[in-house]
Amino acid sequence: MRSGGNVLVDALAINGVDTVFCVPGESYLDVLDAFYDRRDRIRVVTCRQEGSATFMAEAHGKLSGRPGIAFVTRGPGATNASIGVHTAYQDSTPLLLFIGQVDREALGREAFQEIDFRAMFAPIAKAVIEIERAHRIPEIVSRAFALAMSGRPGPVVISLPEDVLTERIDVADAPAAPASQPGVSSDSLAQLAALLRGAQRPLALVGGSLWDAASCAQLQRFAEQNVLPVACAYRRQDLFDNRHPLYAGDASLGIVPALVQRFREADLILAVGTRLGDITTGGYAYLDVPRPHQRLVHVHPSGDELGRVYQPDLAINAGVRAFAAAACTLAEDASHRRAWAAGANSDYVADRAIARPVERVDLRAVVVDLSERLPKNAIVTVGAGNYTTWVHRYFQYTQFGTALGPTSGAMGYSVPAGIAAKLCRPERTVVSFAGDGCFLMTGQELATAVRYNVALIVLIVNNGMYGTIRMHQERNYPERISATDLTNPDFAALARAYGAFGERVATTAEFAPAFERASAFGGPAVLELEVDPAAITSRTSIEEIRSRSAARSTS
């Protein structure tokens, strides 16, 4: 006889879970007790806010390829946790969120902290399941793992009534859930080969989730054998070696302008794994909706995504690993495309070489220095904000599993993701970029980093404003600044108060030695970078935006 909580934790162990992220709550005390008995097998990371817990679980899911696991309590805990669920949904990341719930007898009465989780999470989760009978725990947990990893991966939310967890039952465990992704038919492969043979200016666009190092290597071989320039979708830059001569850049915020033109001039777009979302397609502008003027091959593990926005010439319902394994068998004489491919790479290289004069700390110099200094397997995390445009543009990823950023555009992601990355891959260097606004949304997780001695390095880009919104204000409401200025603490002193390393960097020359000191500290470290507020993105300044606005108003 076991309690429902013990049956649940046994199911997690059977499915290979070794780390869970949580904020404890009285609604799932029996689960916490069960974790105590399995503390040698499952590490429980206690976070300081539920949104951070789900961010950490989402980042862990990205890196491991298996569902990240988070536990939170009902009501306020669940509402806080929803930001990570939304990120996992938009990023197609496998994640399981377990939420404590009121006793079954009280359901529907709006008991203390009760929420109808089926209604609350329905739009942002692949499934929401409330376990109503304890003996079904093994079945439902196994199903949740399979759902999170099948088709288009994503989050599954499981509601746990408290009395279900404390009920004692005699039930058999279920085996580990298999992960299934559709394969590539020989007919689809033959059609792809024919389309490639007829293309003069093809462009591959890769994105999505559940890639691994082997499939990325197969993708590279496929590109080399067919002289195919490759661009990466928004925040998927680690899927293709950025220093490879076939790399064309990333379809992201701050995209290389010449790459936009390459999209429009291409006669074949091969989109693999990506949903072809609005940022990756420039607000659905690089390809015409619903029928692109380019030939389009769309490869995606979910049939629901094929034809959702764009009608492809060839739709291939396949997982990215299966596609990469099949596609790397294709090879043809494509020497006539060498100039096209070389030009795409030259555009990327030339754009990365552009430097703009700035005061204080030059973010371009910082990112280029890190790109050259860090080990190839170092993990770089970002949150949301204009500071990320420097990272997208100037950092070069050369290995799979080294880039973590929310395609959902969620602020506060970077620090929790960095903690999860270092816990998941302790042998690697982890650097987390965060804006001043971004950092203070989850910066309290420095306490978590100190508790678990997580040696990540956080770079806080301090320009005293919510920069992205300020940029839009300057464009649309010139010199009418409202609600975007920030008054910040001394971030370096704040870090030291937590027990972390903290140092302020006021000039570009100060960065390299400060980074060395932070690296040598051996625990969590924070460098506060004082950047020029006028440098609003990697491509423009506030003065230039105002000048363009003034020119429009007088024309």
C-alpha positions in Angstrom: 0.0 0.0 0.0 1.3 3.4 -1.0 -0.1 7.0 -0.8 -1.0 8.7 -4.0 1.9 11.0 -3.5 4.3 8.1 -3.3 2.8 6.5 -6.4 3.2 9.8 -8.3 6.9 10.2 -7.3 7.6 6.6 -8.2 6.1 7.3 -11.7 8.4 10.3 -12.1 11.4 8.1 -11.2 10.3 5.4 -13.7 10.2 8.1 -16.4 13.8 9.1 -15.7 13.2 12.3 -13.8 16.2 13.3 -11.8 15.4 17.0 -11.1 12.2 18.8 -10.2 11.6 22.5 -9.6 9.1 23.7 -7.0 7.7 26.2 -4.6 6.4 24.1 -1.7 2.7 24.3 -0.8 0.4 22.6 1.7 -1.7 21.2 -1.1 0.9 18.6 -2.1 2.6 17.8 1.2 2.4 14.1 0.6 4.4 14.5 -2.6 7.1 16.5 -0.7 7.2 13.7 1.8 7.7 11.2 -1.0 10.5 13.2 -2.4 12.3 12.9 1.0 12.4 9.1 0.6 13.9 9.4 -2.9 16.3 12.3 -2.3 19.2 10.1 -3.5 17.4 9.8 -7.0 15.5 13.0 -7.5 16.9 16.4 -6.7 14.2 18.9 -5.6 15.2 22.5 -6.4 13.3 25.0 -4.2 12.6 28.3 -6.0 11.5 31.6 -4.7 8.6 32.2 -7.1 6.5 29.8 -9.1 7.1 31.6 -12.5 10.8 31.0 -11.9 10.1 27.3 -11.2 8.3 26.8 -14.5 11.0 28.8 -16.4 13.6 26.5 -14.9 11.6 23.4 -15.8 11.1 24.7 -19.3 14.8 25.4 -19.8 15.6 21.9 -18.4 13.1 20.4 -21.0 14.9 22.3 -23.8 18.3 21.0 -22.8 17.3 17.4 -21.9 14.7 16.7 -24.6 12.5 15.2 -21.9 9.7 17.0 -20.0 10.9 19.5 -17.4 9.0 19.0 -14.1 7.6 21.7 -11.9 5.4 21.5 -8.8 3.4 24.4 -7.4 0.4 24.9 -5.1 -3.1 25.9 -6.0 -4.5 29.4 -6.7 -1.7 32.0 -6.4 1.0 29.4 -7.1 -0.7 28.2 -10.2 -1.3 31.7 -11.6 2.3 32.6 -11.0 3.4 29.4 -12.7 1.3 30.2 -15.9 4.0 32.3 -17.5 6.3 29.3 -17.8 3.5 27.2 -19.2 2.8 29.8 -21.8 6.5 29.9 -22.7 6.6 26.1 -23.0 3.6 26.2 -25.3 4.9 28.9 -27.6 8.4 27.4 -27.6 7.2 23.8 -28.2 9.0 22.6 -25.1 8.0 19.4 -23.2 6.9 20.3 -19.7 4.8 18.8 -16.9 3.3 21.2 -14.3 1.8 19.5 -11.3 -0.6 21.7 -9.2 -1.9 20.9 -5.8 -5.7 21.2 -5.7 -8.4 21.3 -3.0 -10.0 18.1 -1.8 -12.4 16.4 -4.2 -15.3 17.0 -1.8 -14.7 20.8 -2.0 -14.3 21.0 -5.8 -16.7 23.5 -7.4 -17.4 25.4 -4.2 -14.6 28.0 -4.7 -12.9 26.7 -1.7 -9.7 28.4 -0.4 -7.4 29.1 -3.4 -9.5 26.9 -5.7 -9.3 27.5 -9.5 -10.8 25.4 -12.4 -7.5 24.5 -13.9 -9.1 22.9 -16.9 -10.6 26.3 -17.9 -7.6 28.3 -16.8 -4.8 26.5 -18.7 -6.8 25.1 -21.7 -5.6 27.8 -24.2 -1.9 27.4 -23.3 -1.4 23.7 -22.6 -1.6 20.6 -24.7 -3.8 19.0 -22.1 -5.1 19.7 -18.6 -5.9 16.7 -16.5 -7.4 16.5 -13.0 -6.6 13.2 -11.3 -9.9 12.2 -9.7 -9.0 8.7 -8.5 -5.7 7.8 -7.0 -5.4 4.4 -8.7 -5.2 6.2 -12.1 -2.1 8.1 -11.2 0.4 5.8 -13.0 -1.8 5.8 -16.1 -2.3 9.5 -16.2 1.3 10.4 -15.5 2.5 8.1 -18.3 0.0 9.6 -20.6 1.2 13.1 -19.7 4.8 12.3 -20.5 3.7 10.9 -23.9 1.5 13.9 -24.7 4.3 16.4 -23.8 6.7 14.7 -26.2 4.5 13.7 -29.1 3.6 15.7 -32.2 4.4 19.3 -31.4 5.9 19.1 -28.0 4.5 21.2 -25.2 3.2 21.5 -21.6 0.8 19.3 -19.9 -0.8 20.4 -16.6 -1.9 17.9 -14.0 -4.2 18.9 -11.1 -3.7 17.0 -7.9 -6.6 17.1 -5.4 -5.0 16.8 -1.9 -7.0 13.8 -0.8 -6.0 11.9 -3.9 -2.4 12.3 -2.8 -3.0 11.1 0.8 -5.2 8.2 -0.2 -3.5 4.8 0.3 -3.8 2.4 -2.6 -2.4 -0.8 -4.0 -1.7 -0.2 -7.7 0.8 -1.4 -10.2 3.3 1.1 -11.7 3.2 1.9 -15.4 6.3 1.6 -17.6 8.2 4.6 -18.8 6.2 6.5 -21.5 7.6 6.2 -25.0 8.4 9.3 -27.1 7.0 9.1 -30.6 7.5 11.3 -33.5 6.3 10.7 -37.1 8.8 9.6 -39.8 9.4 10.6 -43.4 7.9 8.6 -46.2 9.9 7.6 -49.2 7.5 9.5 -51.5 8.0 12.7 -49.5 11.7 12.3 -49.7 11.6 11.8 -53.5 9.4 14.9 -53.9 11.8 16.9 -51.8 14.7 15.7 -53.9 12.9 16.8 -57.1 12.2 20.3 -55.7 15.8 20.7 -54.7 17.0 19.7 -58.1 14.9 22.4 -59.7 15.9 25.2 -57.2 18.4 27.8 -58.1 18.1 29.9 -55.0 17.0 27.6 -52.1 17.1 28.7 -48.4 16.6 26.4 -45.5 15.0 27.7 -42.3 15.4 25.5 -39.2 13.7 25.7 -35.8 11.5 23.9 -33.4 12.3 21.6 -30.6 13.5 18.0 -29.9 16.7 18.3 -32.0 19.8 16.7 -30.7 23.5 16.8 -31.6 23.2 13.9 -34.0 20.3 15.4 -35.9 22.1 18.8 -36.1 25.1 17.0 -37.6 22.9 15.3 -40.1 21.3 18.6 -41.0 24.7 20.1 -41.6 25.7 17.1 -43.8 22.5 17.5 -45.8 23.2 21.2 -46.3 26.8 20.6 -47.4 25.8 17.8 -49.9 23.2 20.1 -51.5 24.9 23.5 -51.2 22.0 24.8 -49.2 22.3 28.1 -47.2 20.8 27.7 -43.7 19.1 30.3 -41.5 17.9 29.6 -38.0 14.5 30.6 -36.7 14.0 33.0 -33.8 16.1 31.9 -30.8 17.1 28.6 -32.4 20.6 29.7 -33.4 22.4 26.7 -31.9 20.8 24.3 -34.5 23.5 25.2 -37.1 27.1 26.1 -36.7 27.2 29.9 -37.0 30.8 29.8 -38.3 30.0 27.4 -41.1 30.3 28.8 -44.6 26.6 27.9 -45.3 25.2 29.8 -42.3 23.0 32.7 -43.4 22.1 34.2 -40.1 19.0 34.1 -37.9 15.4 35.1 -38.7 15.1 37.1 -35.5 14.6 40.5 -34.0 17.3 42.6 -35.6 17.6 40.3 -38.6 20.4 40.9 -41.1 18.6 43.2 -43.7 20.2 41.3 -46.6 18.7 38.0 -45.2 15.2 39.5 -45.6 16.0 40.1 -49.2 17.3 36.5 -49.5 13.9 35.2 -48.3 12.1 37.3 -50.9 14.5 36.2 -53.7 14.5 32.5 -52.9 12.8 30.2 -55.2 12.5 27.5 -52.6 12.1 27.7 -48.8 12.7 24.5 -46.8 11.2 25.1 -43.3 12.2 22.4 -40.9 10.7 22.2 -37.4 9.7 25.8 -37.3 6.1 26.9 -37.0 6.8 29.9 -39.3 5.7 32.3 -36.6 5.4 36.0 -36.9 8.9 37.0 -35.6 10.6 34.4 -37.8 8.7 35.6 -40.8 8.9 39.3 -40.1 5.2 39.6 -39.2 4.3 37.1 -41.9 5.9 39.4 -44.5 8.8 37.4 -45.8 6.4 34.9 -47.3 3.0 35.8 -48.7 -0.1 34.5 -46.8 -1.6 32.1 -47.5 0.3 31.1 -50.6 4.0 32.1 -50.8 5.4 33.2 -54.1 8.4 30.9 -53.3 8.0 27.2 -53.4 7.6 26.0 -49.8 8.4 22.7 -48.2 7.2 22.6 -44.6 8.4 19.9 -42.3 6.8 19.7 -38.8 6.0 16.9 -36.3 2.4 18.2 -35.9 0.0 18.0 -38.8 -2.0 20.8 -37.3 0.9 23.2 -38.1 1.1 22.2 -41.8 -1.0 24.7 -43.7 -2.0 26.6 -40.6 -0.8 29.9 -42.0 1.1 29.0 -45.2 0.0 26.5 -47.8 3.1 24.5 -48.7 3.9 22.9 -52.0 5.1 19.9 -50.0 4.0 19.2 -46.4 6.0 16.6 -44.6 4.6 15.5 -41.2 7.7 14.3 -39.5 9.8 14.8 -36.4 13.0 16.8 -36.9 15.3 13.9 -36.0 13.6 11.6 -38.5 13.7 14.2 -41.2 17.4 15.0 -40.6 18.3 11.3 -40.7 16.4 10.9 -44.0 17.5 14.1 -45.7 21.2 13.6 -45.1 21.0 10.7 -47.6 20.2 13.2 -50.4 23.1 14.5 -52.4 23.3 16.1 -55.8 25.6 18.2 -58.0 24.6 21.7 -56.8 27.7 23.6 -57.8 25.5 26.1 -59.7 24.3 27.3 -56.2 27.7 28.0 -54.7 27.6 31.7 -55.5 24.1 32.0 -54.0 25.1 30.2 -50.8 28.4 32.1 -50.5 26.6 35.4 -50.9 24.2 34.6 -48.1 27.1 33.8 -45.7 29.0 36.9 -46.8 26.0 39.0 -45.9 25.9 37.6 -42.4 29.7 38.0 -41.9 29.7 41.6 -43.1 26.8 42.5 -40.9 28.4 41.0 -37.8 31.5 43.1 -38.5 29.6 46.4 -38.3 30.4 48.4 -35.2 28.7 51.6 -34.0 30.4 54.2 -31.7 28.9 54.1 -28.2 29.7 55.5 -24.8 30.3 53.6 -21.6 30.1 49.8 -22.2 30.0 48.7 -25.8 27.7 45.6 -25.9 29.0 44.6 -29.3 32.5 44.4 -28.0 31.3 42.4 -24.9 29.4 39.9 -27.0 32.1 39.4 -29.5 34.7 39.0 -26.7 32.5 36.3 -25.1 31.9 34.6 -28.4 35.6 34.2 -28.8 36.5 33.6 -25.2 33.8 31.1 -24.0 34.2 27.3 -24.6 32.2 26.0 -27.6 29.8 24.2 -25.3 29.1 27.2 -23.1 25.4 27.9 -22.6 24.1 31.5 -23.2 20.7 32.5 -21.9 18.6 35.6 -22.7 15.3 36.9 -21.6 13.3 39.6 -23.4 14.3 43.1 -24.3 16.3 45.1 -26.9 19.5 44.0 -25.2 19.0 40.6 -26.8 19.5 42.0 -30.3 23.3 42.3 -29.6 23.4 38.7 -28.5 21.4 37.5 -31.6 23.6 39.5 -33.9 27.1 39.1 -32.6 27.3 35.8 -30.6 28.2 32.8 -32.6 26.8 29.4 -31.5 28.7 26.4 -32.8 27.1 23.5 -30.9 23.6 22.3 -30.3 22.2 22.9 -26.8 24.0 26.2 -26.1 21.2 28.8 -26.7 18.3 29.3 -24.3 15.8 32.1 -24.9 12.0 32.3 -24.8 10.3 32.6 -28.2 7.3 33.7 -26.1 9.1 36.9 -25.4 8.8 36.4 -21.6 10.8 38.8 -19.5 12.5 37.3 -16.5 13.5 34.1 -18.2 17.2 34.4 -18.4 18.3 34.0 -14.8 16.0 31.0 -14.0 17.0 29.4 -17.3 20.7 29.9 -16.4 20.2 28.2 -13.1 18.5 25.3 -14.7 21.1 25.0 -17.4 24.0 24.9 -14.8 22.1 22.3 -12.8 21.4 20.2 -15.9 24.9 20.6 -17.4 27.2 21.4 -14.4 30.4 20.9 -16.4 29.6 23.8 -18.8 30.0 27.5 -18.5 26.7 29.3 -18.3 26.3 33.0 -19.0 22.9 34.7 -18.6 22.2 38.1 -20.2 19.4 40.1 -18.6 18.2 43.7 -19.0 17.7 45.8 -15.9 13.9 45.5 -16.2 14.2 41.8 -17.2 16.5 40.9 -14.2 14.3 42.4 -11.5 11.3 40.2 -12.5 13.1 37.1 -11.3 16.3 38.4 -9.8 15.3 36.9 -6.4 16.4 33.6 -7.8 20.0 34.6 -7.0 19.0 33.3 -3.6 18.3 29.9 -5.2 21.6 30.1 -7.1 23.5 30.8 -3.9 21.7 28.0 -2.0 22.7 25.4 -4.6 26.1 27.0 -5.4 25.1 27.4 -9.0 28.1 29.0 -10.7 26.4 31.0 -13.4 27.5 34.4 -14.5 24.7 37.0 -14.9 25.4 40.1 -17.1 22.9 42.8 -16.3 22.6 45.3 -19.1 21.6 48.5 -17.3 20.2 51.4 -19.4 17.7 52.6 -16.8 14.6 51.9 -18.9 12.3 49.4 -20.4 14.2 49.7 -23.7 11.9 47.9 -26.1 8.8 49.9 -25.1 10.9 53.1 -25.1 12.0 52.3 -28.7 8.3 52.0 -29.8 7.4 55.2 -27.9 10.2 57.1 -29.7 8.9 55.8 -33.1 5.2 56.4 -32.5 5.1 59.1 -29.8 8.3 61.0 -30.2 9.8 62.6 -27.0 6.6 61.8 -25.1 8.1 59.4 -22.6 5.7 57.6 -20.3 6.1 54.7 -17.8 9.4 53.4 -19.3 12.0 55.1 -17.1 13.4 52.9 -14.3 15.1 53.6 -10.9 17.4 50.7 -10.2 19.3 49.4 -7.2 23.0 49.0 -7.1 22.9 45.6 -8.8 26.5 44.7 -7.8 25.8 45.4 -4.1 22.5 43.5 -4.4 24.3 40.5 -5.7 26.8 40.7 -2.8 23.9 40.9 -0.3 22.7 37.5 -1.6 26.1 36.1 -1.2 27.1 36.2 -4.9 29.9 37.9 -6.6 29.0 41.4 -7.7 30.9 44.1 -9.7 30.0 47.1 -11.7 31.5 47.6 -15.2 31.5 51.2 -16.4 33.7 51.0 -19.5 34.4 48.4 -22.2 38.0 48.0 -21.1 36.8 47.0 -17.6 34.8 44.1 -18.9 37.4 41.4 -19.6 39.2 41.5 -16.3 35.9 41.7 -14.4 34.6 38.7 -16.3 37.8 36.8 -15.3 37.1 37.7 -11.6 33.5 36.6 -11.9 34.6 33.3 -13.5 37.1 32.6 -10.8 34.6 33.2 -7.9 33.3 29.7 -8.1 29.7 30.6 -7.4 27.0 32.8 -8.8 28.3 36.1 -10.1 26.7 39.3 -11.3 28.3 41.9 -13.5 26.4 45.1 -13.9 27.1 46.7 -17.3 26.5 50.4 -17.5 25.5 50.9 -21.2 24.6 54.0 -23.2 20.8 54.6 -23.0 20.9 56.2 -26.4 22.0 52.9 -28.0 18.5 51.5 -28.1 19.2 48.5 -30.3 22.2 47.1 -32.1 21.2 48.9 -35.2 20.0 52.3 -34.2 20.0 55.0 -31.5 17.3 57.1 -29.9 18.6 60.2 -31.8 18.3 58.4 -35.1 14.8 57.3 -34.4 13.8 60.9 -33.5 15.5 62.2 -36.6 13.5 59.8 -38.8 10.3 60.7 -36.9 10.9 64.4 -37.5 11.6 63.8 -41.2 8.3 61.9 -41.5 6.4 64.6 -39.7 7.7 67.3 -42.1 7.3 65.4 -45.3 
